[in-house]
Amino acid sequence: MAANGASCEQPQKRVGPKDKQNGKSTDLSLRERRQKDKEERLSLVLWRRPVVTLHYFLLETLIKLKECTLQLWQRRGTVFIFLLLCFLFSITYSTDGSHQTLFQGPTTGGLYFDWTTCNT
């Protein structure tokens, strides 16, 4: 006797709809719904219904903003370290001292390199 209480000698019946053949569903309501969704997506263009398009654009933008915010929150340690390094770099760059010679070389050399490569 099997673990589920059924006899191993009897064949088990497959449970499922009879209208499925070779993995393809012949459900008409599903096809109609897909067709309706496709037509709605194709009809959604800016010049036909700009307010609806703008509405969906704003909703998608909010969703993407929420996803990015959640990803940044999950990596808050890395974000904190990056912001701390940027803050320290900006403080070091703006204060006067002997370390300014370290910043002047790459700045002027980089600008000269950019100017020469863009003008050739």
Secondary structure, DSSP 8 states (H G I E B T S, - for coil): --TTS--SSS-----S-TT-BTTB---HHHHHHHHHHHHHHHH--TTT-HHHHHHHHHHHHHHHHHHHHHHHHHTHHHHHHHHHHHHHHHHHHHS-STTHHHHHHHHHHHHHHHHHHHT-
